[in-house]
Amino acid sequence: MAQINQFASLDRVDSVAVITLDNPPVNALSAGLRTGLMEAFRQAKADPANKAIVLICNGRTFIAGADISEFGKPPQGPGLSDLFGAIEGGSIPVVAAIHGTALGGGLEVALACHYRVASPSARFGLPEVKLGLLPGAGGTQRLPRLVGIEKAMAMITTGDMIGAKEALDSGLIDEIETGDLRQGAIAFAEKMAAKGGPHPLVRDRNDKMIAARANPGVFDEFRKAHGRRWRGQMAPNHIMKCLEAAVNLPFDQGIAEERRLFQELVNSDQSKAQRYFFFAEREAAKIPGLSPDAKPVDIKTVAIIGAGTMGGGITMNFANVGIPVTLIEQDQKNLDRGLGVIRRNYENTASRGGLTADDIEKRMALIKPSLKLEDVAGADLIIEAVYENMGLKKEIFTKLDKFAKKGAILGTNTSALNIDEIAAVTSRPDAVIGLHFFSPANVMRLLEIVRAAKTADWVVATSMAVARKINKVAALVGVCDGFVGNRIMRARGLQSERLLIEGALPQQIDKVLTEFGFPMGPYAVTDMGGGIELGWRRRQETGAKNFIGDSLAERGRFGQKAGKGFYHYEPGSRAPLPDPEVEEIIKEASRREGIERRPIPDQEIFERLVYPMINEAAKILDERMALRASDIDVIWVYGYGWPLWRGGPMFYADLVGLKKIRDRMLELQKLYGDVFKPAPLIERLVAEGKGFADYKAAA
Ligand SMILES: NC(=O)c1ccc[n+]([C@@H]2O[C@H](COP(=O)([O-])OP(=O)(O)OC[C@H]3O[C@@H](n4cnc5c(N)ncnc54)[C@H](O)[C@@H]3O)[C@@H](O)[C@H]2O)c1
């Protein structure tokens, strides 16, 4: 065996050259690996004794993608197109032997080979779209030649992976090897060599492209079906252009088009935002400064108190991953209702093909209903999700302190109550933590983990581990009013209401934000979630008033479920329609304040909604309520619909430039008051010529 370099070696078995790659952990296509691979192909092809070549990887996977740390840096080593020239040149067949995941550039390498053999558990995908990119090494041109245009559109615009069976059925691979992959691939290579050439290259297989030309409408149909989801995003639209080129242009011209469109994406703010976010999400999982002894403990059983909107969804998260849950309610009626909702949710998923009847029963069997708080006794983790009422929560935590076993974590799902105050009624405030799930809790990925004053490090570490286990994206935050996400949302909400009173309407405000990329505007969201009623009931308890909210509630405008809220809804439809009654209420609100309504430009609406968010976020950072600016972006993308391809509010602020934002805020401050007074952190960063990305909390 010849070692070519650190990453590649060359071996011969009978008449088959075997190139083995080894670049743990995922055999990323780094410059060193490309150099070794290219040299291995050169040597293998130079030896006339070799009748075929097998390319295989050591470790847990085939090449699982590009080395994304190389993006945006000057290129080093051979490019992929040179490498593919080396793979495709000559007449002997090249067989890729694939196990694990062939992803991105890795799958593109496999596509440059003549044949592909894979383990039954192998998976295949071109996930570049998830980073705002497209497969830029021929993936958009070669994949459709093997699998056809429809399958290629589905795979490349979603970035989702397919399994070996689907890959075989669609023509992506030639054989599934159920035994030893290396031996199987060598045998396959010998068979192909014996059969004799020519061995067509994927680039020359045009039959599926010619067939696609007969149905030119296929692209528009696909765009029509998915265009709403792609709104504002460059990558999926560029991918479609590449696929059209695959069908309509000769291969080399298609490659040139792919190259051009890839360059546009790589330099775009959208892809920069998505690559930034990829790292932001991973960073959020790291908690600096935890004591090294603070090891996460294993959570084997969970108890949830309250089977309402949140408790039910939280319960599902645990049952979904096989963790038994005791679900405790105050009375049989609420317990039955809660269990019924959980079952219906599972049945809905099953009806869409996501679960089998057996799965539903298994998950339901993991949920043990109870009416006794004492039943928390066996749980390693307890999550309270009863009504948002301090007296009630204190009562529950006093009892939990009595019933919970030593070493249990006492979590609360409160949205706004002071967790230090809740912790103080127990004899073990170090075990108390906020676990702030978002509604619907079985769907929303975000979990704000709220560290209270006395929360122990192991409780934080365990909560972060639990979040991962139940497939949530967690961010650690501190105790303050609204924590991080809702506190920033309130800053936006206050301005939004001022804008209504000065002259805007809900539909204009929603439009400004959906055009920016939010999936829905705040008023449509309020109608969907029942926020008008919630706010109204809360104000009735506190005696507070809000003319617009109260007027809507008094007219029974409780949102979508009532057929009317900030909008009007036709029976059976969720489409929000502007409503003259709402306009009248808003105008009356302006009259009552003596304000003459004026048309407000979209740009002003946008700045007045978003700049207070950025300002509030800066205060949150200065108060150490979030660990880093990028955590705030993770919270807003996963919890509040900030478009991922815009990176989050902090990334956005840096992109616009903090100085520009600060200067505009000073103008707005003169007009609309101190909510626009730039936060001290913004002033400091501007003075230093820095952005949020440079911000590091003082140790
Ligand atoms: N709804 C949301 O969007 C949302 C989001 C995040 C956090 N939260 C918070 O989650 C908590 C629960 O909210 P929700 O929307 O699920 O409320 P909900 O009214 O839907 O459910 C509360 C449940 O708690 C039960 N309950 C009340 N007292 C109890 C007791 N003593 N013992 C056992 N069960 C009892 C009730 O019967 C009810 O089923 C609140 O603290 C809320 O602020 C809500």
The ligand as an ORCA input file, in Angstrom:
! r2SCAN-3c Opt
* xyz 0 1
  N     -49.416     29.563     25.864
  C     -48.236     30.026     25.506
  O     -48.035     30.475     24.391
  C     -47.088     29.976     26.480
  C     -45.786     30.051     25.996
  C     -44.721     29.933     26.879
  C     -44.964     29.777     28.220
  N     -46.256     29.738     28.687
  C     -46.448     29.549     30.126
  O     -46.763     28.197     30.367
  C     -47.622     28.081     31.494
  C     -48.871     27.334     31.090
  O     -49.520     28.038     30.056
  P     -50.617     27.353     29.132
  O     -50.825     28.263     27.999
  O     -50.280     25.957     28.921
  O     -51.897     27.430     30.100
  P     -53.223     26.556     30.037
  O     -54.262     27.356     30.704
  O     -53.464     26.061     28.666
  O     -52.867     25.290     30.931
  C     -52.643     25.340     32.298
  C     -53.051     23.993     32.861
  O     -52.610     23.905     34.215
  C     -53.584     23.185     34.931
  N     -53.468     23.479     36.343
  C     -53.819     24.611     36.994
  N     -53.582     24.476     38.313
  C     -53.065     23.255     38.505
  C     -52.621     22.536     39.647
  N     -52.654     23.068     40.850
  N     -52.140     21.299     39.479
  C     -52.084     20.733     38.246
  N     -52.511     21.366     37.146
  C     -52.986     22.613     37.263
  C     -54.882     23.663     34.338
  O     -55.951     22.777     34.628
  C     -54.544     23.767     32.869
  O     -54.856     22.565     32.199
  C     -47.842     29.496     31.969
  O     -46.914     29.793     32.971
  C     -47.564     30.317     30.720
  O     -47.167     31.638     31.025
  C     -47.310     29.811     27.839
*
